[in-house]
Amino acid sequence: NNYIKGRAVYLAGLPYSIENTRLLMRAIYWAASRESEMFEWYCDNPNTECAVYPEAGCFVVINNTFERQKTSVIRCGEKIMELDLQPLGYKWLEI
């Protein structure tokens, strides 16, 4: 819901799943009125995630499943690369 100068999200009984973690992430960005920032560093496959360390000049893409995953890394709304990750694998890359 939108309120005077803010937003609120209420989720009850949301069971854990990879899809629901993505839903929760989207809700957090929306509640903070920062939807556009969600796609500054983003993986299009919900089974994968990206963590960025700008001070170190690198980022890591992580596969959170026991299966091989393909994902695209999106930076500032543009696809910058595609990766193929081993089960529970990760790749460190330079910015």
MODELLER restraints for C-alpha pairs under 7 A, 6 or more apart:
rsr = mdl.restraints
at = mdl.atoms
rsr.add(forms.Gaussian(group=physical.xy_distance, feature=features.Distance(at['CA:1:A'], at['CA:7:A']), mean=5.65, stdev=0.5))
rsr.add(forms.Gaussian(group=physical.xy_distance, feature=features.Distance(at['CA:1:A'], at['CA:8:A']), mean=5.33, stdev=0.5))
rsr.add(forms.Gaussian(group=physical.xy_distance, feature=features.Distance(at['CA:1:A'], at['CA:9:A']), mean=6.59, stdev=0.5))
rsr.add(forms.Gaussian(group=physical.xy_distance, feature=features.Distance(at['CA:2:A'], at['CA:8:A']), mean=6.55, stdev=0.5))
rsr.add(forms.Gaussian(group=physical.xy_distance, feature=features.Distance(at['CA:7:A'], at['CA:31:A']), mean=4.95, stdev=0.5))
rsr.add(forms.Gaussian(group=physical.xy_distance, feature=features.Distance(at['CA:8:A'], at['CA:31:A']), mean=5.73, stdev=0.5))
rsr.add(forms.Gaussian(group=physical.xy_distance, feature=features.Distance(at['CA:9:A'], at['CA:27:A']), mean=6.75, stdev=0.5))
rsr.add(forms.Gaussian(group=physical.xy_distance, feature=features.Distance(at['CA:9:A'], at['CA:31:A']), mean=6.47, stdev=0.5))
rsr.add(forms.Gaussian(group=physical.xy_distance, feature=features.Distance(at['CA:18:A'], at['CA:46:A']), mean=6.49, stdev=0.5))
rsr.add(forms.Gaussian(group=physical.xy_distance, feature=features.Distance(at['CA:18:A'], at['CA:47:A']), mean=6.45, stdev=0.5))
rsr.add(forms.Gaussian(group=physical.xy_distance, feature=features.Distance(at['CA:19:A'], at['CA:46:A']), mean=6.47, stdev=0.5))
rsr.add(forms.Gaussian(group=physical.xy_distance, feature=features.Distance(at['CA:22:A'], at['CA:46:A']), mean=6.49, stdev=0.5))
rsr.add(forms.Gaussian(group=physical.xy_distance, feature=features.Distance(at['CA:29:A'], at['CA:35:A']), mean=5.11, stdev=0.5))
rsr.add(forms.Gaussian(group=physical.xy_distance, feature=features.Distance(at['CA:29:A'], at['CA:38:A']), mean=6.52, stdev=0.5))
rsr.add(forms.Gaussian(group=physical.xy_distance, feature=features.Distance(at['CA:39:A'], at['CA:74:A']), mean=6.48, stdev=0.5))
rsr.add(forms.Gaussian(group=physical.xy_distance, feature=features.Distance(at['CA:39:A'], at['CA:75:A']), mean=6.26, stdev=0.5))
rsr.add(forms.Gaussian(group=physical.xy_distance, feature=features.Distance(at['CA:39:A'], at['CA:76:A']), mean=5.70, stdev=0.5))
rsr.add(forms.Gaussian(group=physical.xy_distance, feature=features.Distance(at['CA:39:A'], at['CA:77:A']), mean=5.37, stdev=0.5))
rsr.add(forms.Gaussian(group=physical.xy_distance, feature=features.Distance(at['CA:40:A'], at['CA:74:A']), mean=6.97, stdev=0.5))
rsr.add(forms.Gaussian(group=physical.xy_distance, feature=features.Distance(at['CA:40:A'], at['CA:75:A']), mean=4.71, stdev=0.5))
rsr.add(forms.Gaussian(group=physical.xy_distance, feature=features.Distance(at['CA:40:A'], at['CA:76:A']), mean=4.13, stdev=0.5))
rsr.add(forms.Gaussian(group=physical.xy_distance, feature=features.Distance(at['CA:40:A'], at['CA:77:A']), mean=6.38, stdev=0.5))
rsr.add(forms.Gaussian(group=physical.xy_distance, feature=features.Distance(at['CA:41:A'], at['CA:50:A']), mean=6.67, stdev=0.5))
rsr.add(forms.Gaussian(group=physical.xy_distance, feature=features.Distance(at['CA:41:A'], at['CA:74:A']), mean=5.66, stdev=0.5))
rsr.add(forms.Gaussian(group=physical.xy_distance, feature=features.Distance(at['CA:41:A'], at['CA:75:A']), mean=4.69, stdev=0.5))
rsr.add(forms.Gaussian(group=physical.xy_distance, feature=features.Distance(at['CA:41:A'], at['CA:76:A']), mean=6.75, stdev=0.5))
rsr.add(forms.Gaussian(group=physical.xy_distance, feature=features.Distance(at['CA:42:A'], at['CA:49:A']), mean=6.99, stdev=0.5))
rsr.add(forms.Gaussian(group=physical.xy_distance, feature=features.Distance(at['CA:42:A'], at['CA:50:A']), mean=6.11, stdev=0.5))
rsr.add(forms.Gaussian(group=physical.xy_distance, feature=features.Distance(at['CA:42:A'], at['CA:73:A']), mean=5.76, stdev=0.5))
rsr.add(forms.Gaussian(group=physical.xy_distance, feature=features.Distance(at['CA:42:A'], at['CA:74:A']), mean=5.00, stdev=0.5))
rsr.add(forms.Gaussian(group=physical.xy_distance, feature=features.Distance(at['CA:42:A'], at['CA:75:A']), mean=6.55, stdev=0.5))
rsr.add(forms.Gaussian(group=physical.xy_distance, feature=features.Distance(at['CA:43:A'], at['CA:49:A']), mean=5.64, stdev=0.5))
rsr.add(forms.Gaussian(group=physical.xy_distance, feature=features.Distance(at['CA:43:A'], at['CA:50:A']), mean=6.30, stdev=0.5))
rsr.add(forms.Gaussian(group=physical.xy_distance, feature=features.Distance(at['CA:43:A'], at['CA:71:A']), mean=6.23, stdev=0.5))
rsr.add(forms.Gaussian(group=physical.xy_distance, feature=features.Distance(at['CA:43:A'], at['CA:72:A']), mean=5.60, stdev=0.5))
rsr.add(forms.Gaussian(group=physical.xy_distance, feature=features.Distance(at['CA:43:A'], at['CA:73:A']), mean=4.72, stdev=0.5))
rsr.add(forms.Gaussian(group=physical.xy_distance, feature=features.Distance(at['CA:43:A'], at['CA:74:A']), mean=6.04, stdev=0.5))
rsr.add(forms.Gaussian(group=physical.xy_distance, feature=features.Distance(at['CA:44:A'], at['CA:71:A']), mean=6.06, stdev=0.5))
rsr.add(forms.Gaussian(group=physical.xy_distance, feature=features.Distance(at['CA:44:A'], at['CA:72:A']), mean=5.61, stdev=0.5))
rsr.add(forms.Gaussian(group=physical.xy_distance, feature=features.Distance(at['CA:44:A'], at['CA:73:A']), mean=6.73, stdev=0.5))
rsr.add(forms.Gaussian(group=physical.xy_distance, feature=features.Distance(at['CA:45:A'], at['CA:71:A']), mean=5.23, stdev=0.5))
rsr.add(forms.Gaussian(group=physical.xy_distance, feature=features.Distance(at['CA:47:A'], at['CA:63:A']), mean=6.24, stdev=0.5))
rsr.add(forms.Gaussian(group=physical.xy_distance, feature=features.Distance(at['CA:47:A'], at['CA:64:A']), mean=5.67, stdev=0.5))
rsr.add(forms.Gaussian(group=physical.xy_distance, feature=features.Distance(at['CA:47:A'], at['CA:65:A']), mean=6.45, stdev=0.5))
rsr.add(forms.Gaussian(group=physical.xy_distance, feature=features.Distance(at['CA:48:A'], at['CA:61:A']), mean=6.92, stdev=0.5))
rsr.add(forms.Gaussian(group=physical.xy_distance, feature=features.Distance(at['CA:48:A'], at['CA:62:A']), mean=5.40, stdev=0.5))
rsr.add(forms.Gaussian(group=physical.xy_distance, feature=features.Distance(at['CA:48:A'], at['CA:63:A']), mean=4.58, stdev=0.5))
rsr.add(forms.Gaussian(group=physical.xy_distance, feature=features.Distance(at['CA:48:A'], at['CA:64:A']), mean=5.73, stdev=0.5))
rsr.add(forms.Gaussian(group=physical.xy_distance, feature=features.Distance(at['CA:49:A'], at['CA:61:A']), mean=5.67, stdev=0.5))
rsr.add(forms.Gaussian(group=physical.xy_distance, feature=features.Distance(at['CA:49:A'], at['CA:62:A']), mean=5.31, stdev=0.5))
rsr.add(forms.Gaussian(group=physical.xy_distance, feature=features.Distance(at['CA:49:A'], at['CA:63:A']), mean=6.87, stdev=0.5))
rsr.add(forms.Gaussian(group=physical.xy_distance, feature=features.Distance(at['CA:50:A'], at['CA:59:A']), mean=6.98, stdev=0.5))
rsr.add(forms.Gaussian(group=physical.xy_distance, feature=features.Distance(at['CA:50:A'], at['CA:60:A']), mean=5.67, stdev=0.5))
rsr.add(forms.Gaussian(group=physical.xy_distance, feature=features.Distance(at['CA:50:A'], at['CA:61:A']), mean=4.49, stdev=0.5))
rsr.add(forms.Gaussian(group=physical.xy_distance, feature=features.Distance(at['CA:50:A'], at['CA:62:A']), mean=6.34, stdev=0.5))
rsr.add(forms.Gaussian(group=physical.xy_distance, feature=features.Distance(at['CA:51:A'], at['CA:59:A']), mean=5.63, stdev=0.5))
rsr.add(forms.Gaussian(group=physical.xy_distance, feature=features.Distance(at['CA:51:A'], at['CA:60:A']), mean=5.39, stdev=0.5))
rsr.add(forms.Gaussian(group=physical.xy_distance, feature=features.Distance(at['CA:51:A'], at['CA:61:A']), mean=6.63, stdev=0.5))
rsr.add(forms.Gaussian(group=physical.xy_distance, feature=features.Distance(at['CA:52:A'], at['CA:58:A']), mean=6.38, stdev=0.5))
rsr.add(forms.Gaussian(group=physical.xy_distance, feature=features.Distance(at['CA:52:A'], at['CA:59:A']), mean=4.27, stdev=0.5))
rsr.add(forms.Gaussian(group=physical.xy_distance, feature=features.Distance(at['CA:52:A'], at['CA:60:A']), mean=6.55, stdev=0.5))
rsr.add(forms.Gaussian(group=physical.xy_distance, feature=features.Distance(at['CA:53:A'], at['CA:59:A']), mean=5.67, stdev=0.5))
rsr.add(forms.Gaussian(group=physical.xy_distance, feature=features.Distance(at['CA:57:A'], at['CA:94:A']), mean=5.84, stdev=0.5))
rsr.add(forms.Gaussian(group=physical.xy_distance, feature=features.Distance(at['CA:57:A'], at['CA:95:A']), mean=5.38, stdev=0.5))
rsr.add(forms.Gaussian(group=physical.xy_distance, feature=features.Distance(at['CA:58:A'], at['CA:92:A']), mean=6.90, stdev=0.5))
rsr.add(forms.Gaussian(group=physical.xy_distance, feature=features.Distance(at['CA:58:A'], at['CA:93:A']), mean=5.52, stdev=0.5))
rsr.add(forms.Gaussian(group=physical.xy_distance, feature=features.Distance(at['CA:58:A'], at['CA:94:A']), mean=4.21, stdev=0.5))
rsr.add(forms.Gaussian(group=physical.xy_distance, feature=features.Distance(at['CA:58:A'], at['CA:95:A']), mean=5.03, stdev=0.5))
rsr.add(forms.Gaussian(group=physical.xy_distance, feature=features.Distance(at['CA:59:A'], at['CA:92:A']), mean=5.77, stdev=0.5))
rsr.add(forms.Gaussian(group=physical.xy_distance, feature=features.Distance(at['CA:59:A'], at['CA:93:A']), mean=5.44, stdev=0.5))
rsr.add(forms.Gaussian(group=physical.xy_distance, feature=features.Distance(at['CA:59:A'], at['CA:94:A']), mean=6.30, stdev=0.5))
rsr.add(forms.Gaussian(group=physical.xy_distance, feature=features.Distance(at['CA:59:A'], at['CA:95:A']), mean=6.64, stdev=0.5))
rsr.add(forms.Gaussian(group=physical.xy_distance, feature=features.Distance(at['CA:60:A'], at['CA:90:A']), mean=6.64, stdev=0.5))
rsr.add(forms.Gaussian(group=physical.xy_distance, feature=features.Distance(at['CA:60:A'], at['CA:91:A']), mean=5.50, stdev=0.5))
rsr.add(forms.Gaussian(group=physical.xy_distance, feature=features.Distance(at['CA:60:A'], at['CA:92:A']), mean=4.37, stdev=0.5))
rsr.add(forms.Gaussian(group=physical.xy_distance, feature=features.Distance(at['CA:60:A'], at['CA:93:A']), mean=6.16, stdev=0.5))
rsr.add(forms.Gaussian(group=physical.xy_distance, feature=features.Distance(at['CA:61:A'], at['CA:90:A']), mean=5.43, stdev=0.5))
rsr.add(forms.Gaussian(group=physical.xy_distance, feature=features.Distance(at['CA:61:A'], at['CA:91:A']), mean=5.42, stdev=0.5))
rsr.add(forms.Gaussian(group=physical.xy_distance, feature=features.Distance(at['CA:61:A'], at['CA:92:A']), mean=6.69, stdev=0.5))
rsr.add(forms.Gaussian(group=physical.xy_distance, feature=features.Distance(at['CA:62:A'], at['CA:89:A']), mean=6.07, stdev=0.5))
rsr.add(forms.Gaussian(group=physical.xy_distance, feature=features.Distance(at['CA:62:A'], at['CA:90:A']), mean=4.32, stdev=0.5))
rsr.add(forms.Gaussian(group=physical.xy_distance, feature=features.Distance(at['CA:62:A'], at['CA:91:A']), mean=6.80, stdev=0.5))
rsr.add(forms.Gaussian(group=physical.xy_distance, feature=features.Distance(at['CA:63:A'], at['CA:69:A']), mean=6.68, stdev=0.5))
rsr.add(forms.Gaussian(group=physical.xy_distance, feature=features.Distance(at['CA:63:A'], at['CA:85:A']), mean=6.22, stdev=0.5))
rsr.add(forms.Gaussian(group=physical.xy_distance, feature=features.Distance(at['CA:63:A'], at['CA:87:A']), mean=6.43, stdev=0.5))
rsr.add(forms.Gaussian(group=physical.xy_distance, feature=features.Distance(at['CA:63:A'], at['CA:88:A']), mean=4.99, stdev=0.5))
rsr.add(forms.Gaussian(group=physical.xy_distance, feature=features.Distance(at['CA:63:A'], at['CA:89:A']), mean=5.35, stdev=0.5))
rsr.add(forms.Gaussian(group=physical.xy_distance, feature=features.Distance(at['CA:63:A'], at['CA:90:A']), mean=6.04, stdev=0.5))
rsr.add(forms.Gaussian(group=physical.xy_distance, feature=features.Distance(at['CA:64:A'], at['CA:88:A']), mean=5.40, stdev=0.5))
rsr.add(forms.Gaussian(group=physical.xy_distance, feature=features.Distance(at['CA:65:A'], at['CA:87:A']), mean=5.86, stdev=0.5))
rsr.add(forms.Gaussian(group=physical.xy_distance, feature=features.Distance(at['CA:65:A'], at['CA:88:A']), mean=5.51, stdev=0.5))
rsr.add(forms.Gaussian(group=physical.xy_distance, feature=features.Distance(at['CA:66:A'], at['CA:87:A']), mean=4.55, stdev=0.5))
rsr.add(forms.Gaussian(group=physical.xy_distance, feature=features.Distance(at['CA:66:A'], at['CA:88:A']), mean=5.73, stdev=0.5))
rsr.add(forms.Gaussian(group=physical.xy_distance, feature=features.Distance(at['CA:67:A'], at['CA:87:A']), mean=4.59, stdev=0.5))
rsr.add(forms.Gaussian(group=physical.xy_distance, feature=features.Distance(at['CA:68:A'], at['CA:85:A']), mean=5.71, stdev=0.5))
rsr.add(forms.Gaussian(group=physical.xy_distance, feature=features.Distance(at['CA:68:A'], at['CA:86:A']), mean=4.74, stdev=0.5))
rsr.add(forms.Gaussian(group=physical.xy_distance, feature=features.Distance(at['CA:68:A'], at['CA:87:A']), mean=4.78, stdev=0.5))
rsr.add(forms.Gaussian(group=physical.xy_distance, feature=features.Distance(at['CA:69:A'], at['CA:84:A']), mean=5.84, stdev=0.5))
rsr.add(forms.Gaussian(group=physical.xy_distance, feature=features.Distance(at['CA:69:A'], at['CA:85:A']), mean=5.27, stdev=0.5))
rsr.add(forms.Gaussian(group=physical.xy_distance, feature=features.Distance(at['CA:69:A'], at['CA:86:A']), mean=6.74, stdev=0.5))
rsr.add(forms.Gaussian(group=physical.xy_distance, feature=features.Distance(at['CA:70:A'], at['CA:83:A']), mean=5.65, stdev=0.5))
rsr.add(forms.Gaussian(group=physical.xy_distance, feature=features.Distance(at['CA:70:A'], at['CA:84:A']), mean=4.46, stdev=0.5))
rsr.add(forms.Gaussian(group=physical.xy_distance, feature=features.Distance(at['CA:70:A'], at['CA:85:A']), mean=6.23, stdev=0.5))
rsr.add(forms.Gaussian(group=physical.xy_distance, feature=features.Distance(at['CA:71:A'], at['CA:82:A']), mean=5.70, stdev=0.5))
rsr.add(forms.Gaussian(group=physical.xy_distance, feature=features.Distance(at['CA:71:A'], at['CA:83:A']), mean=5.42, stdev=0.5))
rsr.add(forms.Gaussian(group=physical.xy_distance, feature=features.Distance(at['CA:71:A'], at['CA:84:A']), mean=6.61, stdev=0.5))
rsr.add(forms.Gaussian(group=physical.xy_distance, feature=features.Distance(at['CA:72:A'], at['CA:79:A']), mean=6.47, stdev=0.5))
rsr.add(forms.Gaussian(group=physical.xy_distance, feature=features.Distance(at['CA:72:A'], at['CA:81:A']), mean=5.68, stdev=0.5))
rsr.add(forms.Gaussian(group=physical.xy_distance, feature=features.Distance(at['CA:72:A'], at['CA:82:A']), mean=4.27, stdev=0.5))
rsr.add(forms.Gaussian(group=physical.xy_distance, feature=features.Distance(at['CA:72:A'], at['CA:83:A']), mean=6.21, stdev=0.5))
rsr.add(forms.Gaussian(group=physical.xy_distance, feature=features.Distance(at['CA:73:A'], at['CA:79:A']), mean=5.80, stdev=0.5))
rsr.add(forms.Gaussian(group=physical.xy_distance, feature=features.Distance(at['CA:73:A'], at['CA:80:A']), mean=5.86, stdev=0.5))
rsr.add(forms.Gaussian(group=physical.xy_distance, feature=features.Distance(at['CA:73:A'], at['CA:81:A']), mean=5.48, stdev=0.5))
rsr.add(forms.Gaussian(group=physical.xy_distance, feature=features.Distance(at['CA:73:A'], at['CA:82:A']), mean=6.28, stdev=0.5))
rsr.add(forms.Gaussian(group=physical.xy_distance, feature=features.Distance(at['CA:74:A'], at['CA:80:A']), mean=5.77, stdev=0.5))
